[in-house]
Amino acid sequence: MQFKELIVQETNNICEQLSSYEDRHTSFKELFLTKDTINFGPIKLLDRASIAMRTVILFLTVLTIYFFSTLDYQSIDVLKGFTDTFVNFKTMFLNPYAQRFTLGEAFYNVVVTLGLAFLTTLIGGIVALLLGLLAAQNLAPKQVTNLIKGFVAIIRAVPTILWVLIFAVAAGLGSAAAIIGMSFHSISYLTKAYSESFEDLDRSVIEALMASGANWWQIVFQAVIPSSVTYLLSWTFLRFEINFANAVAMGAAAGAGGIGFDLFMAGGFYFDLREVGFITYLIIAIAIALEVFSTNIKGKLQKSI
Amino acid sequence: MALLELKNVTKNYNNECCALDNVSFSVDKGEFVSIIGPSGAGKSTLLRCINRMVEASSGEISVDGLISSSLSKKKLRKLRTKIGMIFQHYNLVDRLTVIENVLHGRLGYKSTLAGVLGRYSQEEKSQAYRIIEILGLNEQIYKRCDQLSGGQKQRVGIARALVQNPKIILCDEPIASLDPNASKIIMDHLGNISKEMGITIIVNLHQVEVALKYSDRIIGVNRGKVVFDGAPCDLTTRQIRDIYGSESEDLIIDLGERHAG
């Protein structure tokens, strides 16, 4: 009971102080109500930044007009070029037909491509989980996080295809080089994504567990990962989708096999537009299926966790 | 022998003087000690020096006969299991349930692997249930912590500290974010813990009246120095002025109330 009285007392005290303040400062109200005599200028000032911005836009506009007016089309009839392209698109997408393989074979090759994407995401995910922990500022010393973040940024700056070609020097063009190169890039991408998810956890929660005597691994598995598991999964799904697209390209560019290689052969070797259309539809269908699948899983996870 | 003893503890951040300046005191088993002082006086640093979440620059701290500054990493972990800690912002893992958060208090006792996998013994689980029941949280036991109110979260924090079987519980402004009702519940629980279970409670407080009401002893800190150390009834207006460094008439503190009731 005394506690409640104390609170009442305290509130009364505050009220008294406030009212005595107002007594002493009646001019406060007056000050507030007096009319302004300040003259306002224009709200947006023409400062250096906006002048620079306008100059750049003007310059680019002039450059664009100049470029189109002096373009050398040589003997190409632009209109004919457009119509021909549309005719090609029409054959490709309105009459898709697979001549050189059955639907079963096509699906087998899609599975190969999916396998390539899955394997590289899996390898990337596992390695990135460890690196991500070491790159999170709330979990590792600053030197270590800077080292790993810097290293990973360099790897990420080089495109996947280039890594595949670099590893192809040692492993030869084919699926081995594709897997190593794509995993390499996945690791760096996921390390950054994971470490940022880990950093979302408040440092004070980690402090609380450390104060109770828990060690680093226990804190990681009992607090850090449970708090960030939905982020981890959605980043991994995103990378899987990226890796699927990459795997299609790698099939063509690095001879890694799968549906990408078929696409390459159909387009570049047999000039079979109808087959290109067929394969494109197949890839789009798979991409949509993956998207729907991952959205569903994410929705379910967010409900349960 | 005293359970906790600080001798000439000094702490400097970045070579600046002094978050703590030559602090010495000792605390016995079952004592309820409040540390009061203005913001930035070093209260939190003082508390964190005790379980070495902050390393003291010099001086000696002994807990239960062990000199904490000389301990190896493994022994420090063991020492920390004897010191529970609760926080202003509760510091729970929001996505986990109440029982999971409470069991986190046992991690210090477990091997790395058992802790990583979250394997708790039957005994530990029943102890956790018992404590949760005592604190009146049995209806929330499988709720996620982000669905709880502030007062309930703080009770989970207390449960997590209690499940450690601690000898000391350090409380860093436990009621600073709570409404008066929840504050009273939390302070009553802390009072009972010290009286009935004989666990030493050291609590940082901003509310002088609350400190006066609940503690056996008050330590006043200003600019890293202990400026008052004694029973609540010895705390005078003048000493409050020393602690907070201002005219106590300006402060919203009423000393007359404490003898009533």
HADDOCK unambig.tbl for C-alpha pairs under 7 A between the chains (distance, minus, plus):
assign (segid A and resid 2 and name CA) (segid B and resid 261 and name CA) 6.44 0.50 0.50
assign (segid A and resid 10 and name CA) (segid B and resid 252 and name CA) 6.47 0.50 0.50
assign (segid A and resid 13 and name CA) (segid B and resid 252 and name CA) 6.74 0.50 0.50
assign (segid A and resid 204 and name CA) (segid B and resid 91 and name CA) 5.94 0.50 0.50
assign (segid A and resid 205 and name CA) (segid B and resid 91 and name CA) 4.52 0.50 0.50
assign (segid A and resid 205 and name CA) (segid B and resid 92 and name CA) 6.02 0.50 0.50
assign (segid A and resid 205 and name CA) (segid B and resid 93 and name CA) 6.69 0.50 0.50
assign (segid A and resid 208 and name CA) (segid B and resid 91 and name CA) 6.24 0.50 0.50
assign (segid A and resid 211 and name CA) (segid B and resid 51 and name CA) 6.92 0.50 0.50
assign (segid A and resid 211 and name CA) (segid B and resid 53 and name CA) 6.78 0.50 0.50
assign (segid A and resid 211 and name CA) (segid B and resid 80 and name CA) 6.00 0.50 0.50
assign (segid A and resid 211 and name CA) (segid B and resid 85 and name CA) 6.77 0.50 0.50
assign (segid A and resid 212 and name CA) (segid B and resid 80 and name CA) 5.50 0.50 0.50
assign (segid A and resid 212 and name CA) (segid B and resid 81 and name CA) 5.24 0.50 0.50
assign (segid A and resid 212 and name CA) (segid B and resid 83 and name CA) 6.97 0.50 0.50
assign (segid A and resid 212 and name CA) (segid B and resid 84 and name CA) 6.13 0.50 0.50
assign (segid A and resid 212 and name CA) (segid B and resid 105 and name CA) 5.99 0.50 0.50
assign (segid A and resid 212 and name CA) (segid B and resid 108 and name CA) 6.08 0.50 0.50
assign (segid A and resid 213 and name CA) (segid B and resid 77 and name CA) 4.48 0.50 0.50
assign (segid A and resid 213 and name CA) (segid B and resid 78 and name CA) 6.47 0.50 0.50
assign (segid A and resid 213 and name CA) (segid B and resid 80 and name CA) 4.95 0.50 0.50
assign (segid A and resid 213 and name CA) (segid B and resid 81 and name CA) 5.21 0.50 0.50
assign (segid A and resid 213 and name CA) (segid B and resid 107 and name CA) 6.83 0.50 0.50
assign (segid A and resid 213 and name CA) (segid B and resid 108 and name CA) 4.12 0.50 0.50
assign (segid A and resid 214 and name CA) (segid B and resid 107 and name CA) 5.08 0.50 0.50
assign (segid A and resid 214 and name CA) (segid B and resid 108 and name CA) 4.42 0.50 0.50
assign (segid A and resid 217 and name CA) (segid B and resid 112 and name CA) 6.77 0.50 0.50
assign (segid A and resid 217 and name CA) (segid B and resid 116 and name CA) 6.43 0.50 0.50
assign (segid A and resid 218 and name CA) (segid B and resid 112 and name CA) 6.22 0.50 0.50
assign (segid A and resid 218 and name CA) (segid B and resid 115 and name CA) 5.31 0.50 0.50
assign (segid A and resid 218 and name CA) (segid B and resid 116 and name CA) 4.69 0.50 0.50
assign (segid A and resid 221 and name CA) (segid B and resid 116 and name CA) 5.36 0.50 0.50
assign (segid A and resid 222 and name CA) (segid B and resid 116 and name CA) 6.46 0.50 0.50
assign (segid A and resid 223 and name CA) (segid B and resid 93 and name CA) 6.07 0.50 0.50
assign (segid A and resid 227 and name CA) (segid B and resid 93 and name CA) 6.94 0.50 0.50
assign (segid A and resid 227 and name CA) (segid B and resid 95 and name CA) 5.79 0.50 0.50
